[in-house]
Every structure is written in structure tokens, then in C-alpha cells.
Amino acid sequence: MSTKKILAVLLALFVLATAVSGCGNSGSSSADSQSGSSATSENSASTEDTASTDGEVPTISLMVVCGTTPPDADAVAEKLSEITREKIGCNVEFITMEIGNVAQQLNLLLSGGDDTLDVFMAGISVPYSTIVNNGQALSLDTLMEPYAEEVKTALGEKVYESGRVNGELYGIGRLLDQASTTCYNLRSDIAEEFGYKNGDKVDLAELTELFGKVREKYPDTPLIGPMNGVPSIGDSRIDSLGNKLGVLDNYGQDTTVTNYYESAGYEELVGYFKQWKEMGCYMADILNVTDAPIDYIPSGKAFGCFASHFSAEMNGIWSSQNFGTDIASLQIYEDAVAITPGAYECINPATKNPEAAAALIYLMATDPDVENLLINGIEGQHYQVLEDNTATYVDGKDISTTGWCLGYSWTALNSTISIPFEYPADYYDRLLEANKNAQQSKAFGCQFDLTGVSDAVSACTNVVNQYENALSGGAVEDFDATLAQFQQGLRDAGIDEIVAAKQEQLDAFLAG
């Protein structure tokens, strides 16, 4: 797989696993406050506060997720250490983890009291719930106390407080797009030919009508290809509560947990899947195609695919840059629901320097220089700043030769204080505005503990894996019969137990 394709895969993992862990009310009563910039405070921890007792400057190891290990990792870590030595009295070293190996590496480094890793992000391949329930995350309330107000201002108080489990803080929530809207990506020249442009809204009926018109004129080119191997269309009308095995409908405004796969909304989708197959919209053998859109859209193997983003317009811009051909991204649903962050910056209980580790998390949330290094690398070596205060590759470099894992923003704690890389200058302002305008789920901040129904979760997950992609990819013959089998399979596997467990915990969360 090419390095450019790896970046596309990484950035497409926009909706990663939402953590599921023990429910605890955040205790927050104020509105969620978010800021696109936050200067480092005079209250930063001093060298005296964070240095080890023998006077040596400690080194804090930080987990960095990437497609392949970048050759300049040590250089970026040293540049970062120049800042951290001055501001919080420590050095930083990176422990790089390739996305496919995160679960295995993280489990190894957090098991048996290994202190090799100090600061890590749970929720990328390994759920936050698993980390907390296994006792692999240090309690942060006391450690973060000197920085709490500034970090709340930078990330938003509700994002900060969402890391609480049974009232105790174990992780600092990642500030990213909280509300992703469902989109359909179509090659721009085809979209324009039929009267559409990037950022337009269509409902499912209108999208199906468009499919019919395109198929009539271009019968040999399928309209639906996979997004990095997955054909599924998302549903931004629900809060999936981590795994869609029990959801909140009505853009998360309902407080009754329901079985999504027996909802009117899902059954409507299956009806459209059936129509799209009958119309010949799907790419042949779509479930076995592992290529990214960059491989088939520019080459004309298919005209489009489904995706998600906080903004259909921005998704079109990103897709155009990464696919190598102009893309119009069409927004399918009217609104989107803001859901609990899925990833959290945590501290290993075995760390020898918990105060320095907490201070590093503080800088990652509030210091633009720190976060920009983590995301974009070293100015002049990995990127250059343009007149509009956006970043791009240095002359003569591209993703395959730059030396740093550009695109790390999706795993950064607070990307909104970095320089937008090949995005419009107001990209992060618009991300924050989208978070603010989205309907916030009633379950925002509730961490669900499903260990009591883990067997049902495992069994239901297997059923979902058997049927969901097959239906959404048009890979079944009898949609009605297959849907009925899917629904019965979930009932037999125990989905009602999961729904009841989530409901009980949500009720307790809402009761305060």
C-alpha cells in the first residue's frame, strides 16, 4: 500500500471506536466552551515541579500513531523537547505505533507494570472502557488540577469532563469534530453535469433520483465504491453510543435507548440499498475491494462513495486533494448529532513522572507550538507556511518524502490550535462552529460499562459483521429476508440485554 494511500486510510478513520466504559456524570453545569486558540499560561509547571528528585530532567514517552514509522520521528521529538524543557522541565521521546499494531503494542506496554510508555491515547483500536476497567489509566483529578481551567477553555468543559468514570477523571477527551454528517462523494464533473456542486444537500430520495440519471447516461460506471474497504453509509441521525447496539434516535435528543437495526430509519436505508442494487449502482464485488477511493475514483472504476465529515464542503476539499481529482461531497441528512469523544489522553499508572506527564498533556491541549510540531512537524523541513497562514509541503516534498506523519491531527489532543495543513485558513474555526451548532446528544459525556453484557456484545458484533456490510453493499439477493434474519440474529445474540444495560446507565447519568 502506498504511503499516500495510508494517509487516506488514516484520515478516513474519522469515526473511530467510541469508548464504552462505566457511566459517571461529569458534574458540569456550564455550557460547553470551545476556543480555537489558547496561549500557554504563566501557570505552566516549572522545572522544579516536574524534574525528578535527583535533579535530572525526566524524559516522558508519548504514544504517536502513524501509518508507517516516520524517519524524522527523533528529530521532531528533539524539537519538541526544546519547548518542554523550558516550559515544564522534561524531555519527550516518541513511541510510534503503526495503526494496525496499536492494540497489540498498547496492551503489551500497559501490562505488568511496564513504565516504558508514559502518555498514551485510549480509544484508537483499544477502547477507553477497556483501559479504565483494566486499571491501566491513572486518575487525573489531582494531577490536572493546576491546569484544569485552561484545558477546559481550550477543549470545552464538556469535552474535558467526558473522561469521567464513576465521577473520577481518567482521560482528557480529544477535541475533534464531534458531529460528523453523512456525505456522498461524487466526481465533480459528473455532479456539475447534473446540477450539483460541492456542499449541496440531498436527501436519500433525491440522491436515488440522481443515481438514476447518472446511470442512464453512464451505464458502465458504478456510482458506489467502498471507502477504504467499507461500503456502509453512516447515519448521522443517531448517537450510536459507541457501537450501534442500542442507540439514541432523533439526533440524540431521545432518552430511550432503542435497537437501531429494527428502527424505521434503518429499514428505510435497507429499502434504498435494494433500489441501488436493482439500478446497478454498486461497484462489482464491493465487499472484496480493499482499495482506497484514490485507487478507483480517479481511474474511473467508480464515480463515488459514501463518507462522513463535520462539513460536506470540507469533505469535498479534502477528498479532492487526496483523491487527486475534483470531488463534490453532498450532505445527505439535514443535521448531525454531537457525540461523546471517542479517544482520551491518559497516563500510565506505572509512570515514574506523573506530574511531568500531566504537564505534557496540558501543553498538548493549550500550546500551539507543541501541537503544531506533533501534527505538522518542523517548519522548513516538513512544511512551509503560506501567506494565508496555512501549511503545505516544503518545495520538492510530498507525503512519501516529507519524513513526518502529516495527518496526525486525527489523533492529536487539540488540532484546532495547529496550522491547517492544505485546508482553508478557517478550517478549524469552521470545525468548532460545527461542533457548536450540532445537536448535542443527551448522552454526551456518558461512558458506558458493558462488561456485564460482554458476551452479548461479542455475539451481536459477530451478527452485525455478518449482515450489515452485506446489506449496505448490495451483496444480498433477498433484502427483506436478509433483514429479517439479521434482526432475529441480533435478538438471539442478546441485543435486548445490551439495550437494557445502556438504558439503566443512561438513566443514572441523566439523574445526576
MOZILIN-V23293 format. One record per pair of residues at least 24 apart in sequence whose C-alpha atoms are under 10 Angstrom apart, sorted by the first residue. I is the first residue (numbers start at 1). J is the second residue. Records with the same first field share a line. If there is no record, write none. Layout:
I=J ; J
This chain:
1=291 ; 292
2=399 ; 400
3=67 ; 68 ; 399 ; 400 ; 401 ; 405
4=67 ; 294 ; 322 ; 323 ; 398 ; 399 ; 400
5=67 ; 228 ; 291 ; 292 ; 293 ; 294 ; 295 ; 322 ; 323 ; 399
6=66 ; 67 ; 68 ; 99 ; 228 ; 292 ; 399
7=66 ; 67 ; 68 ; 322 ; 399 ; 400 ; 405 ; 406 ; 407 ; 408
8=67 ; 227 ; 228 ; 292 ; 293 ; 294 ; 318 ; 319 ; 322 ; 323 ; 407
9=67 ; 99 ; 227 ; 228 ; 229 ; 291 ; 292 ; 293 ; 294
10=65 ; 66 ; 67 ; 99 ; 228 ; 407 ; 408 ; 410 ; 411
11=318 ; 322 ; 407 ; 408 ; 409 ; 410 ; 411
12=227 ; 228 ; 292 ; 307 ; 308 ; 309 ; 319 ; 410
13=124 ; 227 ; 228 ; 308 ; 410
14=176 ; 177 ; 180 ; 307 ; 308 ; 309 ; 310 ; 410 ; 411
15=177 ; 178 ; 179 ; 180 ; 234 ; 242 ; 307 ; 308 ; 309 ; 342
16=123 ; 124 ; 125 ; 127 ; 242 ; 341 ; 342 ; 343 ; 410
17=123 ; 124 ; 125 ; 126 ; 127 ; 128 ; 242 ; 243 ; 341 ; 342 ; 343
18=123 ; 124 ; 125 ; 126 ; 127 ; 128 ; 129 ; 240 ; 241 ; 242 ; 243 ; 339 ; 340 ; 341 ; 342 ; 343 ; 447
19=122 ; 123 ; 124 ; 125 ; 126 ; 127 ; 128 ; 129 ; 130 ; 131 ; 163 ; 241 ; 242 ; 243 ; 340 ; 341 ; 342 ; 343 ; 344 ; 446 ; 447 ; 448 ; 449
20=123 ; 127 ; 128 ; 129 ; 130 ; 132 ; 241 ; 242 ; 243 ; 340 ; 342 ; 446 ; 447 ; 448 ; 449 ; 450 ; 451
21=127 ; 128 ; 129 ; 130 ; 131 ; 132 ; 133 ; 163 ; 164 ; 165 ; 166 ; 242 ; 446 ; 447 ; 448 ; 449 ; 450 ; 451
22=128 ; 129 ; 130 ; 132 ; 133 ; 164 ; 165 ; 166 ; 167 ; 446 ; 447 ; 448 ; 449 ; 450 ; 451 ; 505
23=129 ; 162 ; 163 ; 164 ; 165 ; 166 ; 167 ; 443 ; 445 ; 446 ; 447 ; 448 ; 449 ; 450 ; 502 ; 504 ; 505 ; 506 ; 507 ; 508 ; 509
24=161 ; 162 ; 163 ; 164 ; 165 ; 166 ; 167 ; 168 ; 169 ; 445 ; 446 ; 447 ; 448 ; 449 ; 505 ; 506 ; 508 ; 509 ; 510 ; 512
25=161 ; 162 ; 163 ; 164 ; 165 ; 166 ; 167 ; 168 ; 443 ; 444 ; 445 ; 446 ; 447 ; 506 ; 508 ; 509 ; 510 ; 511 ; 512
26=157 ; 158 ; 159 ; 160 ; 161 ; 162 ; 163 ; 164 ; 165 ; 166 ; 167 ; 168 ; 169 ; 444 ; 445 ; 446 ; 447 ; 509 ; 512
27=158 ; 161 ; 162 ; 164 ; 167 ; 445 ; 509 ; 512
28=157 ; 158 ; 160 ; 161 ; 162 ; 445 ; 512
29=157 ; 158
30=157 ; 158
31=156 ; 157 ; 158
32=152 ; 153 ; 155 ; 156 ; 157 ; 158 ; 159 ; 160 ; 435 ; 436
33=152 ; 153 ; 154 ; 155 ; 156 ; 157 ; 158 ; 159 ; 432 ; 436
34=151 ; 152 ; 153 ; 154 ; 155 ; 156 ; 157 ; 158 ; 159 ; 175 ; 416 ; 432 ; 433 ; 435 ; 436
35=152 ; 153 ; 154 ; 155 ; 156 ; 366 ; 416 ; 417 ; 428 ; 429 ; 432 ; 433
36=153 ; 154 ; 155 ; 366 ; 414 ; 415 ; 416 ; 417 ; 418 ; 428 ; 429 ; 430 ; 431 ; 432 ; 433
37=153 ; 154 ; 155 ; 365 ; 366 ; 367 ; 368 ; 414 ; 415 ; 416 ; 417 ; 418 ; 428 ; 429
38=150 ; 151 ; 153 ; 154 ; 155 ; 365 ; 366 ; 367 ; 368 ; 416 ; 417
39=150 ; 154 ; 363 ; 366 ; 367 ; 368 ; 369 ; 417
40=87 ; 150 ; 362 ; 363 ; 365 ; 366 ; 367 ; 368 ; 369 ; 370
41=87 ; 147 ; 150 ; 362 ; 363 ; 366 ; 367
42=87
43=87 ; 146 ; 147 ; 150
44=87 ; 88 ; 146 ; 147 ; 359 ; 360 ; 362 ; 363
45=87 ; 88 ; 89 ; 146 ; 147 ; 355 ; 356 ; 358 ; 359 ; 360 ; 362
46=85 ; 86 ; 87 ; 88 ; 89 ; 90 ; 356 ; 359
47=84 ; 85 ; 86 ; 87 ; 88 ; 89 ; 90 ; 356
48=88 ; 89
49=88 ; 89 ; 355 ; 356 ; 359
50=88 ; 89 ; 90 ; 353 ; 354 ; 355 ; 356 ; 357 ; 358 ; 359
51=85 ; 88 ; 89 ; 90 ; 91 ; 353 ; 355 ; 356
52=89 ; 90 ; 352 ; 353 ; 355 ; 356
56=89 ; 90
57=85 ; 88 ; 89 ; 90 ; 91 ; 356
58=85 ; 89 ; 90 ; 91 ; 92 ; 352 ; 353 ; 356 ; 357
59=84 ; 85 ; 89 ; 90 ; 91 ; 92 ; 93 ; 118 ; 352 ; 353 ; 356 ; 357
60=84 ; 90 ; 91 ; 92 ; 93 ; 94 ; 116 ; 117 ; 118 ; 119 ; 351 ; 352 ; 353 ; 354 ; 356 ; 357 ; 360
61=91 ; 92 ; 93 ; 94 ; 95 ; 96 ; 115 ; 116 ; 117 ; 118 ; 119 ; 120 ; 351 ; 357
62=92 ; 93 ; 94 ; 95 ; 96 ; 116 ; 117 ; 118 ; 119 ; 120 ; 121 ; 347 ; 357 ; 360 ; 361
63=93 ; 94 ; 95 ; 96 ; 97 ; 102 ; 106 ; 117 ; 118 ; 119 ; 120 ; 121 ; 345 ; 411
64=93 ; 94 ; 95 ; 96 ; 97 ; 98 ; 99 ; 102 ; 119 ; 120 ; 121 ; 374 ; 405 ; 408 ; 411 ; 412
65=94 ; 95 ; 96 ; 97 ; 98 ; 99 ; 100 ; 101 ; 102 ; 120 ; 121 ; 124 ; 405 ; 408 ; 410 ; 411 ; 412
66=96 ; 97 ; 98 ; 99 ; 100 ; 102 ; 404 ; 405 ; 406 ; 407 ; 408 ; 411
67=96 ; 97 ; 98 ; 99 ; 100 ; 101 ; 405 ; 406 ; 407 ; 408
68=96 ; 97 ; 98 ; 99 ; 100 ; 404 ; 405
69=95 ; 96 ; 97 ; 98 ; 99 ; 403 ; 404 ; 405
70=96 ; 98 ; 400 ; 401 ; 402 ; 403 ; 404 ; 405 ; 406
71=401 ; 402 ; 403 ; 404 ; 405
72=377 ; 378 ; 381 ; 382 ; 402 ; 403 ; 404 ; 405
73=374 ; 377 ; 403 ; 404 ; 405
75=377 ; 378 ; 403 ; 404
76=373 ; 374 ; 376 ; 377 ; 378 ; 382 ; 403 ; 404
77=373 ; 374 ; 377 ; 378
79=370 ; 373 ; 377 ; 378
80=369 ; 370 ; 371 ; 372 ; 373 ; 374 ; 377 ; 378
81=370
83=363 ; 367 ; 369 ; 370
84=356 ; 359 ; 360 ; 363 ; 370
87=359 ; 360 ; 363
88=355 ; 356 ; 357 ; 358 ; 359 ; 360 ; 362 ; 363
89=356 ; 359 ; 360
90=353 ; 356 ; 357 ; 359 ; 360
91=356 ; 360
92=118 ; 357 ; 360
93=117 ; 118
94=119
95=119 ; 120
99=124 ; 125
100=125
101=125
102=126
103=127
106=131
107=131 ; 136
109=348
110=134 ; 135 ; 136 ; 137 ; 348 ; 349 ; 350
111=135 ; 136 ; 348 ; 350
112=136 ; 350
113=348 ; 349 ; 350 ; 351
114=348 ; 349 ; 350 ; 351
115=348 ; 349 ; 350 ; 351 ; 352 ; 353
116=348 ; 350 ; 351 ; 352
117=347 ; 348 ; 349 ; 350 ; 351
118=346 ; 347 ; 348 ; 349 ; 350 ; 351 ; 352 ; 353 ; 354 ; 356 ; 357 ; 358
119=345 ; 346 ; 347 ; 348 ; 349 ; 351 ; 354 ; 356 ; 357 ; 358 ; 360 ; 361
120=171 ; 344 ; 345 ; 346 ; 347 ; 348 ; 357 ; 361
121=171 ; 172 ; 173 ; 174 ; 343 ; 344 ; 345 ; 346 ; 347 ; 411 ; 412 ; 413
122=171 ; 172 ; 173 ; 342 ; 343 ; 344 ; 345 ; 346 ; 347
123=173 ; 174 ; 341 ; 342 ; 343 ; 344 ; 345 ; 411
124=342 ; 343 ; 344 ; 411
125=343
126=343
127=242 ; 342 ; 343 ; 344
128=163 ; 170 ; 171 ; 342 ; 343 ; 344 ; 345 ; 346 ; 447
129=165 ; 447 ; 448 ; 449 ; 450 ; 451
130=449 ; 450 ; 451
131=170 ; 171 ; 346 ; 348
132=165 ; 169 ; 170 ; 171 ; 346 ; 449
133=165 ; 449 ; 451
135=170 ; 348 ; 349
136=170 ; 346 ; 347 ; 348 ; 349 ; 350
137=169 ; 170 ; 171 ; 345 ; 346 ; 347 ; 348 ; 349 ; 350
138=169 ; 170 ; 171 ; 346 ; 347 ; 348 ; 349 ; 350 ; 351 ; 354
139=164 ; 165 ; 168 ; 169 ; 170 ; 171 ; 346 ; 347 ; 348 ; 349
140=164 ; 168 ; 169 ; 170 ; 171 ; 172 ; 346 ; 347 ; 354 ; 355 ; 358
141=167 ; 168 ; 169 ; 170 ; 171
142=169 ; 355 ; 358
143=354 ; 355 ; 356 ; 357 ; 358 ; 359
144=169 ; 172 ; 355 ; 357 ; 358 ; 359 ; 361 ; 362
145=358
146=358 ; 359 ; 362
147=358 ; 359 ; 361 ; 362 ; 363 ; 365 ; 366
148=362
150=362 ; 365 ; 366
151=361 ; 362 ; 363 ; 364 ; 365 ; 366 ; 414
152=365 ; 366
153=365 ; 366
154=362 ; 365 ; 366 ; 367 ; 414 ; 416 ; 417
155=365 ; 366 ; 413 ; 414 ; 416 ; 432
158=340 ; 341 ; 444 ; 445
159=339 ; 340 ; 341 ; 344 ; 444 ; 445
160=341 ; 344 ; 445
161=445 ; 446
162=340 ; 341 ; 342 ; 344 ; 444 ; 445 ; 446 ; 447
163=340 ; 341 ; 342 ; 343 ; 344 ; 345 ; 346 ; 445 ; 446 ; 447
164=445 ; 446 ; 447
165=445 ; 446 ; 447 ; 448 ; 449
166=446 ; 447 ; 509
169=346
170=344 ; 345 ; 346 ; 347
171=343 ; 344 ; 345 ; 346 ; 347 ; 361
172=341 ; 343 ; 344 ; 345 ; 346 ; 347 ; 361 ; 362 ; 365 ; 413
173=340 ; 341 ; 342 ; 343 ; 344 ; 345 ; 346 ; 365 ; 413 ; 414 ; 445
174=340 ; 341 ; 342 ; 343 ; 344 ; 345 ; 365 ; 410 ; 411 ; 412 ; 413 ; 414 ; 415
175=341 ; 342 ; 343 ; 344 ; 365 ; 410 ; 411 ; 412 ; 413 ; 414 ; 415 ; 416 ; 431 ; 432 ; 435
176=310 ; 341 ; 342 ; 343 ; 409 ; 410 ; 411 ; 412 ; 413 ; 414 ; 415 ; 416 ; 428 ; 431 ; 432 ; 435
177=309 ; 310 ; 311 ; 338 ; 339 ; 341 ; 410 ; 416 ; 428 ; 430 ; 431 ; 432 ; 433 ; 434 ; 435
178=309 ; 310 ; 336 ; 337 ; 338 ; 339 ; 340 ; 341 ; 342 ; 431 ; 432 ; 434 ; 435 ; 436 ; 438 ; 440 ; 444
179=236 ; 239 ; 308 ; 309 ; 310 ; 311 ; 335 ; 336 ; 337 ; 338 ; 339 ; 340 ; 341 ; 431 ; 434 ; 435 ; 436 ; 437 ; 438 ; 439 ; 440 ; 441
180=234 ; 235 ; 236 ; 237 ; 307 ; 308 ; 309 ; 310 ; 311 ; 312 ; 335 ; 336 ; 337 ; 338 ; 339 ; 434 ; 435 ; 438
181=234 ; 235 ; 236 ; 237 ; 307 ; 308 ; 309 ; 310 ; 311 ; 312 ; 315 ; 330 ; 331 ; 332 ; 333 ; 334 ; 335 ; 336 ; 337 ; 338 ; 434 ; 438
182=233 ; 234 ; 235 ; 236 ; 237 ; 306 ; 307 ; 308 ; 309 ; 310 ; 311 ; 312 ; 329 ; 330 ; 331 ; 332 ; 333 ; 334 ; 335 ; 336
183=233 ; 234 ; 235 ; 236 ; 305 ; 306 ; 307 ; 308 ; 309 ; 310 ; 311 ; 312 ; 313 ; 315 ; 316 ; 328 ; 329 ; 330 ; 331 ; 332 ; 333
184=223 ; 224 ; 233 ; 304 ; 305 ; 306 ; 307 ; 308 ; 312 ; 315 ; 316 ; 327 ; 328 ; 329 ; 330 ; 331 ; 332
185=223 ; 224 ; 225 ; 227 ; 293 ; 297 ; 303 ; 304 ; 305 ; 306 ; 307 ; 308 ; 312 ; 315 ; 316 ; 319 ; 320 ; 327 ; 328 ; 329 ; 330 ; 331
186=223 ; 224 ; 297 ; 302 ; 303 ; 304 ; 305 ; 306 ; 316 ; 319 ; 326 ; 327 ; 328 ; 329 ; 330
187=223 ; 297 ; 298 ; 300 ; 302 ; 303 ; 304 ; 305 ; 316 ; 319 ; 320 ; 325 ; 326 ; 327 ; 328 ; 329
188=303 ; 304 ; 316 ; 320 ; 325 ; 326 ; 327 ; 328 ; 329
189=303 ; 325 ; 326 ; 327 ; 328
190=214 ; 218 ; 303 ; 304 ; 327 ; 328
191=303 ; 327 ; 328 ; 329 ; 330
192=328
196=328 ; 329 ; 330
197=313 ; 316 ; 327 ; 328 ; 329 ; 330
198=312 ; 313 ; 314 ; 315 ; 316 ; 317 ; 326 ; 327 ; 328 ; 329 ; 330 ; 331
199=311 ; 312 ; 313 ; 314 ; 315 ; 316 ; 317 ; 328 ; 329 ; 330 ; 331
200=312 ; 313 ; 328 ; 329 ; 330 ; 331 ; 332
201=312 ; 329 ; 330 ; 331 ; 332 ; 333 ; 334
202=330 ; 331 ; 332 ; 333 ; 334
203=330 ; 331 ; 332 ; 333 ; 334
204=268 ; 269 ; 272 ; 331 ; 332 ; 333
205=272 ; 332
206=332
207=272 ; 330 ; 331 ; 332
208=272 ; 273 ; 275 ; 276 ; 279 ; 281
211=276 ; 279 ; 280 ; 281
212=276 ; 279 ; 280 ; 281
214=281 ; 303
215=279 ; 280 ; 281
216=279
218=303
219=279 ; 280 ; 281
220=280 ; 281 ; 301 ; 302
221=280 ; 281 ; 282 ; 283 ; 300 ; 301 ; 302 ; 303 ; 304
222=279 ; 280 ; 281 ; 282 ; 283 ; 284 ; 300 ; 301 ; 302 ; 303 ; 304 ; 305
223=276 ; 280 ; 281 ; 282 ; 283 ; 297 ; 301 ; 302 ; 303 ; 304 ; 305 ; 306
224=276 ; 277 ; 280 ; 281 ; 282 ; 283 ; 284 ; 286 ; 297 ; 301 ; 302 ; 303 ; 304 ; 305 ; 306 ; 473 ; 474
225=281 ; 282 ; 283 ; 284 ; 285 ; 286 ; 287 ; 289 ; 291 ; 292 ; 293 ; 296 ; 297 ; 301 ; 302 ; 303 ; 304 ; 305 ; 306 ; 473
226=282 ; 283 ; 286 ; 287 ; 288 ; 289 ; 290 ; 291 ; 292 ; 293 ; 296 ; 302 ; 304 ; 305 ; 306 ; 307 ; 473
227=289 ; 290 ; 291 ; 292 ; 293 ; 294 ; 304 ; 305 ; 306 ; 307
228=289 ; 290 ; 291 ; 292 ; 293 ; 294 ; 295 ; 305
229=286 ; 287 ; 288 ; 289 ; 290 ; 291 ; 292 ; 293
230=286 ; 287 ; 288 ; 289 ; 290 ; 291 ; 292 ; 305 ; 306 ; 307 ; 469 ; 472 ; 473
231=282 ; 283 ; 286 ; 287 ; 289 ; 305 ; 306 ; 307 ; 468 ; 469 ; 470 ; 471 ; 472 ; 473 ; 474
232=305 ; 306 ; 307 ; 468 ; 469 ; 470 ; 471 ; 472 ; 473
233=269 ; 273 ; 305 ; 306 ; 307 ; 308 ; 469 ; 472 ; 473
234=306 ; 307 ; 308 ; 332 ; 472
235=265 ; 266 ; 269 ; 308 ; 332 ; 333 ; 336 ; 337
236=308 ; 332 ; 333 ; 334 ; 335 ; 336 ; 337 ; 338
237=265 ; 333 ; 334 ; 335 ; 336 ; 337 ; 439
238=265 ; 336 ; 337 ; 338 ; 339 ; 441
239=336 ; 337 ; 338 ; 339 ; 340 ; 440 ; 441 ; 442 ; 443 ; 444
240=337 ; 339
241=339 ; 340 ; 441 ; 443 ; 444 ; 446 ; 447 ; 448 ; 502
242=339 ; 340 ; 341 ; 342 ; 447 ; 448
243=457 ; 461
244=461 ; 464 ; 499
245=456 ; 457 ; 460 ; 461 ; 464 ; 490 ; 494 ; 495 ; 496 ; 497 ; 498 ; 499 ; 502
246=495 ; 496 ; 497 ; 498 ; 499 ; 500 ; 501 ; 502 ; 503
247=443 ; 499 ; 502 ; 503
248=337 ; 441 ; 442 ; 443 ; 503
249=337 ; 441
250=336 ; 337 ; 439 ; 441
251=335 ; 336 ; 337 ; 338 ; 339 ; 438 ; 439 ; 440 ; 441 ; 442
252=336 ; 337 ; 338 ; 339 ; 439 ; 440 ; 441 ; 442 ; 443 ; 444
253=337 ; 439 ; 440 ; 441 ; 442 ; 443
254=441 ; 442 ; 443
255=441 ; 442 ; 443 ; 503 ; 506 ; 507 ; 510
256=499 ; 500 ; 502 ; 503 ; 506 ; 507
257=498 ; 499 ; 500 ; 501 ; 502 ; 503 ; 504 ; 506 ; 507
258=495 ; 496 ; 498 ; 499 ; 500 ; 502 ; 503
259=487 ; 490 ; 491 ; 495 ; 496 ; 498 ; 499
260=487 ; 499
261=464 ; 468 ; 483 ; 484 ; 486 ; 487 ; 490
262=483 ; 484 ; 486 ; 487 ; 488 ; 490
266=483
267=480 ; 483
269=471 ; 472
270=468 ; 471 ; 472 ; 474 ; 479 ; 480 ; 483
271=471 ; 472 ; 479 ; 480
272=472 ; 474
273=470 ; 471 ; 472 ; 473 ; 474 ; 475 ; 476 ; 479
274=471 ; 472 ; 473 ; 474 ; 475 ; 476 ; 477 ; 478 ; 479 ; 480
275=474
276=472 ; 473 ; 474
277=471 ; 472 ; 473 ; 474 ; 475 ; 476 ; 477
278=474
280=474
281=473 ; 474
282=472 ; 473 ; 474 ; 475
283=473 ; 474
284=473 ; 474 ; 475
285=473 ; 474 ; 475
286=469 ; 470 ; 473 ; 474 ; 475
287=469 ; 470 ; 472 ; 473 ; 474 ; 475
292=323
293=319 ; 322 ; 323 ; 324
294=319 ; 320 ; 321 ; 322 ; 323 ; 324 ; 325
295=323 ; 324
296=323
297=323 ; 324 ; 325 ; 326 ; 327
298=323 ; 324 ; 325 ; 326 ; 327
299=324 ; 325
303=327
304=328 ; 329
305=329
306=330 ; 332
307=331
308=332
309=336 ; 431
310=336 ; 338 ; 430 ; 431 ; 432 ; 433 ; 434 ; 435 ; 438
311=336 ; 427 ; 430 ; 431 ; 434
314=423 ; 424 ; 427 ; 430 ; 431
317=422 ; 423 ; 424
318=422 ; 423
321=422 ; 423
335=437 ; 438 ; 439
336=434 ; 435 ; 437 ; 438 ; 439 ; 440 ; 441
337=435 ; 437 ; 438 ; 439 ; 440 ; 441 ; 442 ; 444
338=434 ; 435 ; 436 ; 437 ; 438 ; 439 ; 440 ; 441 ; 442 ; 443 ; 444
339=435 ; 438 ; 439 ; 440 ; 441 ; 442 ; 443 ; 444 ; 445 ; 446
340=440 ; 441 ; 442 ; 443 ; 444 ; 445 ; 446 ; 447
341=444 ; 445 ; 447
342=447
343=411 ; 412 ; 413
344=411 ; 412 ; 413
345=411 ; 412 ; 413
361=413
362=413
363=413 ; 414
364=412 ; 413 ; 414 ; 415 ; 417
365=412 ; 413 ; 414 ; 415 ; 416 ; 417
366=413 ; 414 ; 416 ; 417
367=414 ; 417 ; 418
368=414 ; 415 ; 416 ; 417 ; 418 ; 419
369=417 ; 418 ; 419
370=417 ; 418
371=409 ; 412 ; 413 ; 414 ; 415 ; 416 ; 417 ; 418 ; 419
372=408 ; 409 ; 412 ; 414 ; 415 ; 416 ; 417 ; 418 ; 419 ; 420 ; 421
373=404 ; 418 ; 419
374=404 ; 405 ; 406 ; 407 ; 408 ; 409 ; 411 ; 412 ; 413 ; 415 ; 418
375=404 ; 405 ; 406 ; 407 ; 408 ; 409 ; 410 ; 411 ; 412 ; 414 ; 415 ; 418 ; 419 ; 420 ; 421
376=404 ; 405 ; 406 ; 407 ; 408 ; 409 ; 418 ; 419 ; 420 ; 421
377=402 ; 403 ; 404 ; 405 ; 406 ; 408
378=403 ; 404
382=406
383=421
384=421
385=419 ; 420 ; 421
386=422 ; 425
387=425
388=424 ; 425 ; 426
389=419 ; 420 ; 421 ; 424 ; 425 ; 426
390=418 ; 419 ; 420 ; 421 ; 422 ; 423 ; 424 ; 425 ; 426 ; 427
391=418 ; 419 ; 420 ; 421 ; 422 ; 423 ; 424 ; 425
392=419 ; 420 ; 421 ; 422 ; 423
393=421 ; 422
442=506 ; 509 ; 510
443=505 ; 506 ; 507 ; 509 ; 510
444=509
445=509
446=502 ; 505 ; 506 ; 508 ; 509 ; 510
447=502 ; 505 ; 506 ; 509
448=501 ; 502 ; 503 ; 504 ; 505 ; 506 ; 509
449=501 ; 502 ; 505
450=498 ; 501 ; 502 ; 505
451=501
452=497 ; 498 ; 501
453=494 ; 495 ; 497 ; 498 ; 499 ; 500 ; 501 ; 502
454=498
455=493 ; 494 ; 498
456=490 ; 491 ; 492 ; 493 ; 494 ; 495 ; 496 ; 497 ; 498
457=490 ; 493 ; 494 ; 495 ; 497 ; 498
458=493 ; 494
459=489 ; 490 ; 492 ; 493 ; 494 ; 495
460=486 ; 489 ; 490 ; 491 ; 492 ; 493 ; 494 ; 495 ; 498
461=490 ; 493 ; 495
462=489 ; 490 ; 493
463=487 ; 488 ; 489 ; 490 ; 491 ; 492 ; 493
464=489 ; 490
